Amino acid sequence: MSDLTFLMGKFEAHIPTDRIYSDNHLWLQADGEPNCYRVGFTAYSVRLLQDVYFLEWSIDPHSAVHKKQEIGEIESSKAVSTLYAPADGTILDFNERLLDDPSAINTDGYAKGFLFRMQTEVTFLTPEEYVAHLAAGWDKTEKLIKGQYN
Amino acid sequence: MAKPLVVISQAQGKNPAKQQLEAELVAALSSDANVEVSLVPNLYDLAADHSAMQFLRSIPGDVIVLSWLYPRGARWILDRQNVRGHEGVSLLESKTDDEESDDESPARKNGNGRHGSDDAKKNGNGNGHGEVPDSRPLPNRKIYCLDLRDHSEVKVYLDEIRRIAVGQVFNLPGQLSSTLTSIAEPKQDEQVENLPHELAKYLRPLDLLAEQKSATSLDDDDDVPANGEIVRRRWYPVIDYSRCTNCMECIDFCLFGVYGLDPLGSILVEQQDSCKKGCPACSRVCPANAIVFPGHKTPAIAGADGEVGDVKIDLSKLFGAPSAVELAARERDVELVRDGRDTVGLTIGIPKRLKDKPKKPRDELDDLIDSLDALEL
């Protein structure tokens, strides 16, 4: 299966077609059990973050969450961000491997670098829809980056 | 030249490290011939009729305020309480970003000094209240505000206080408003000597500290000053009038009657204690970032200087952060429900500036809101 790509300037962000996407730039891949997904940062997110130094969750495993609820913090070489739930549902557990060393987010973001497992019944974006979402938001993202750099 | 008065505003609660810094400052300054020193409960918590606030209002000369608050917060708390003067410029360096671990939006450089010259220009009307009409004349003295969270060493503060105290001789008042120089200079030393007994106690901080030490706490949440006037923790907005544009978005948004207008039509925090503890919603909708909640955990809301200007990009918006207005509306709804009222979401008092934005395609919510407007609720 060939990946889709989205051009961030000259950088090609790969968007694999074997999973679905949330509008806040996370991928979700079915995890065997019904409505269960592994969730991680898309290549687009990772490119903006660059090297992740620090990841912290502010909720406990098996917490019910609503979309846009604050669930953690991330800090990288270039950015900081609060992290928000991609949809209403339940965060099952966090990727333990990342807590000591979050570098897998950069080195293997679509597999070993997943963030958490989540159960949700919400419908997400297809890879094609996600790429369209990226294209629609790119101007704004560029402004966000430039505006904050001054 | 009158000696400046150093005012140490005590921390809320009983943090031993903070109490120790306060005690060390009191001890060192009590023996300093260049300044008077006083100790008052946390400025933010003082009601207008508290004797400590009466004491501060009775001081005519320069004041150096040391508090556990951002300088902007301290300055405008005092302004609202009619303890007013020109902004004194502190050269004290603020804590750098790296030292501040719990900081959502750091980038606070050089405390209250950075905006000093801007303010002087902007506040051409001479009352310190930028664009908002104010009938009160601005007393011809300076108020310096230093943040006690910036440094843990007493010496840093003592050096800055001495710099200000000594520098005063060369720094005669009247730079900003030469018309006022004909008015007799306040004679702080005399005034201070003639204070009524119940206010003069604030000038004996060593005695106050000793009394506080021997008193037992009645309630963890209250700081009990020596005279028994209980100071309860308060929560209310403080308007920074050097930024406020009198746009009325706060009074439109707040549904709890906190804001009001003075006879000149200037926005005013009228009913401080009608405010909902923990709710900073009006601060989020303020387009000029002029509303300070000194007790909020987010520095930008608590009065940290400057805009979000971190060297790192904040990607929270990208990763799904609710907008400030969404957050404000949500916070307001929580408080409405607590009061047994109905939620209003984004239907009431939503900042006008959003309406000026380029129109997006209408959605169901737009239709819903319009239908509510049509009902003329």
Interface residues (C-beta under 8 A of the other chain):
Chain A: S22 D23 N24 H25 S45 L48 L49 K67 K68 E75 S76 K78 A79 V80 S81 T82 L83 Y84 A85 P86 T141 L144 I145 Q148 Y149 N150
Chain B: V308 G309 D310 K312 I313 D314 L315 S316 K317 L318 F319 G320 A321 P322
